[in-house]
Each structure stands twice: as structure tokens, then as C-alpha cells.
Amino acid sequence: MSDHHVLIPLASPDATCTLAQGLAPRLRPGDTLLLSGGVGAGKTHFARCLIQSLLITPEDVPSPTYTLVQTYPGRTADIWHADLYRLSDAIELVELGLTEAFSDAICLIEWPDRLGDLTPMDALWLHFDPLTDPGAEDRRLLRLTWQDDRWGPRLEGLLND
């Protein structure tokens, strides 16, 4: 497997949300999205928009910063949203059942560098970079990276729109 990547400019939080809503119906049980970038880069905003578009019944989607993991009933699978910023030991993820969720849920992981050896190799990486140009406070550059060949066809229409 080789690395593939695509850069997507995001002009605003609304553009970030639109992309998340476009990606959501393409996800299947066993898919993991690894969301990286600094504090305030747009990871939680992206995750919230994606999760809300997959919920059977609309509900608030808080950041799981303090709980580590929030789960939601989705249309095709349970959705696991994890924020690993405050993770003290990766063994906590096994105890929470996150490693099992990688195989049968849709998982969104913020701060995926904390996963270490538990990182799923077939995941889709989304790295959010705020642009530093004057007047570009809300603009981001999103880098999608993947190794698993299933992602290319799934992303095709999304990336061409």
C-alpha cells in the first residue's frame, strides 16, 4: 500500500461543515477518520457536522475532551467520537472498547498521535492547517491522506465537487 493524498482548501467553517456532510454518507462500519491539527484547527467542528448528518435522531454533539469518547446511534453503524488530547495511557482505549469499535463502528479520532501502535492502518487521515494569511482567520487547508485503496473511489465525487 502506498500513500495517497489530496489538499482541499476550506474557505470557512461552513465549507468545512459542507465537506463533512458530503463525506458522511460515504462512510461504512469499520471506517476510521483520524483528525489532526492544532487546537482550534477545526477538528471538532468537522466531527460535529459529520456526526449530526449521520444521526437517526438529531442531538447535541459535545466535544469528548473530558469523557474521551462519546457514542451515538447512526443510520448504518454506531458512531464513536474520541478526543485523545487528555489521554494518559493508550490502554484506556482498549478498556473503553475503542479498538473493538474500529472494526464495526464509524470512528472519528481527534489527536490520533496518542493512539501509537493502536492506529488503524486503513484509516483516512484528515489534517487541518489554519492559513496564516492576513484576513484568513477562518480558512483552512485540509490534507487527506490514506493508504487503503478503498478510500480513492469513495472520495472521488467528493473531491471533484
C-alpha positions as CSV (number, residue, x, y, z in Angstrom):
1,M,0.0,0.0,0.0
2,S,1.3,3.5,-0.9
3,D,0.3,6.8,0.5
4,H,-2.2,8.9,-1.4
5,H,-3.1,12.5,-0.5
6,V,-5.2,15.4,-1.6
7,L,-5.2,19.0,-0.5
8,I,-8.6,20.7,-0.1
9,P,-8.9,24.5,0.7
10,L,-11.7,25.3,3.1
11,A,-12.8,28.9,2.9
12,S,-14.9,29.0,6.0
13,P,-16.4,26.9,8.9
14,D,-19.4,26.4,6.6
15,A,-17.2,24.9,3.9
16,T,-15.7,22.6,6.5
17,C,-19.2,21.5,7.5
18,T,-20.3,21.0,3.9
19,L,-17.3,18.7,3.3
20,A,-18.1,16.7,6.4
21,Q,-21.7,16.3,5.4
22,G,-20.6,15.2,1.9
23,L,-18.2,12.6,3.4
24,A,-20.7,11.2,6.0
25,P,-22.9,9.1,3.7
26,R,-19.8,7.5,2.1
27,L,-18.7,6.1,5.4
28,R,-19.3,2.4,6.4
29,P,-19.0,0.4,9.6
30,G,-15.3,-0.2,10.3
31,D,-14.2,3.2,8.9
32,T,-11.9,5.3,11.0
33,L,-11.2,9.0,10.4
34,L,-8.1,10.4,12.2
35,L,-8.4,14.2,12.7
36,S,-5.2,16.0,13.4
37,G,-4.2,19.7,13.6
38,G,-3.6,22.2,16.4
39,V,-6.1,23.5,19.0
40,G,-8.8,25.4,17.1
41,A,-7.9,24.0,13.7
42,G,-11.4,22.8,13.0
43,K,-11.3,19.1,14.0
44,T,-14.3,19.2,16.4
45,H,-16.3,21.4,14.1
46,F,-15.8,18.9,11.3
47,A,-16.6,15.9,13.5
48,R,-19.8,17.6,14.9
49,C,-21.1,18.3,11.4
50,L,-20.3,14.8,10.2
51,I,-21.9,13.1,13.2
52,Q,-25.0,15.2,13.2
53,S,-25.6,14.3,9.5
54,L,-25.4,10.6,10.4
55,L,-27.7,10.6,13.4
56,I,-31.1,8.9,13.4
57,T,-32.4,11.5,15.8
58,P,-30.8,14.9,16.0
59,E,-29.0,15.6,19.2
60,D,-26.3,17.8,20.6
61,V,-22.7,16.7,19.8
62,P,-20.4,17.9,22.6
63,S,-16.7,17.7,22.4
64,P,-15.5,14.5,24.2
65,T,-12.4,16.3,25.6
66,Y,-13.2,15.2,29.2
67,T,-15.1,12.0,28.6
68,L,-12.5,10.8,26.0
69,V,-15.3,9.0,24.0
70,Q,-18.9,9.8,23.1
71,T,-21.0,7.3,21.1
72,Y,-24.1,7.9,19.0
73,P,-26.5,5.6,17.2
74,G,-26.0,6.2,13.5
75,R,-28.1,5.1,10.5
76,T,-25.6,2.4,9.4
77,A,-23.5,1.9,12.5
78,D,-22.7,3.3,15.9
79,I,-20.5,6.4,15.7
80,W,-17.6,6.8,18.1
81,H,-16.1,10.2,18.6
82,A,-12.9,10.3,20.6
83,D,-10.8,13.2,21.7
84,L,-7.5,11.8,22.9
85,Y,-5.9,15.1,24.0
86,R,-6.1,14.2,27.7
87,L,-5.4,10.5,27.3
88,S,-2.9,9.4,29.9
89,D,-2.3,5.8,28.6
90,A,-3.3,4.0,25.4
91,I,-4.5,1.1,27.5
92,E,-7.5,3.2,28.4
93,L,-8.7,3.0,24.8
94,V,-8.7,-0.8,25.0
95,E,-10.7,-0.7,28.2
96,L,-13.2,1.8,26.7
97,G,-13.7,-0.6,23.8
98,L,-12.4,1.8,21.1
99,T,-10.1,-0.8,19.5
100,E,-13.1,-3.1,19.0
101,A,-15.1,-0.2,17.6
102,F,-12.5,0.2,14.9
103,S,-13.9,-3.0,13.3
104,D,-17.7,-2.4,13.4
105,A,-18.4,1.3,14.1
106,I,-17.6,4.6,12.4
107,C,-14.8,6.2,14.4
108,L,-13.7,9.8,14.5
109,I,-10.5,10.3,16.5
110,E,-9.1,13.7,17.4
111,W,-5.4,13.8,18.4
112,P,-4.7,10.4,16.8
113,D,-1.0,10.7,17.5
114,R,-1.9,9.4,21.0
115,L,-3.0,6.1,19.5
116,G,0.6,4.9,19.0
117,D,0.6,1.2,17.9
118,L,-3.2,1.1,18.0
119,T,-3.5,3.4,15.0
120,P,-5.6,1.6,12.3
121,M,-3.5,1.3,9.1
122,D,-6.6,1.5,6.9
123,A,-7.8,4.9,8.4
124,L,-8.3,8.1,6.5
125,W,-6.2,10.9,7.9
126,L,-7.5,14.5,7.9
127,H,-5.0,17.1,8.9
128,F,-6.4,20.6,9.4
129,D,-4.0,23.6,8.9
130,P,-5.2,27.1,9.6
131,L,-3.9,29.5,6.9
132,T,-1.8,32.3,8.3
133,D,-2.5,34.9,5.6
134,P,-3.9,38.3,6.9
135,G,-7.7,38.1,6.9
136,A,-7.8,34.3,6.6
137,E,-8.7,33.5,10.3
138,D,-11.5,31.1,9.3
139,R,-9.7,29.5,6.3
140,R,-8.1,26.0,6.5
141,L,-6.1,23.8,4.3
142,L,-7.2,20.2,4.7
143,R,-4.8,17.4,3.8
144,L,-6.5,13.9,3.3
145,T,-4.0,11.0,3.4
146,W,-4.7,7.3,3.0
147,Q,-3.0,4.0,2.2
148,D,-6.0,1.7,1.9
149,D,-7.2,1.6,-1.7
150,R,-10.9,1.7,-0.7
151,W,-10.7,5.4,0.0
152,G,-9.8,6.6,-3.5
153,P,-13.1,5.5,-5.1
154,R,-15.1,6.7,-2.0
155,L,-13.6,10.1,-2.1
156,E,-13.8,10.6,-5.9
157,G,-17.1,12.5,-6.3
158,L,-16.5,14.4,-3.0
159,L,-13.1,15.7,-4.2
160,N,-14.4,16.7,-7.7
161,D,-17.4,18.7,-6.5
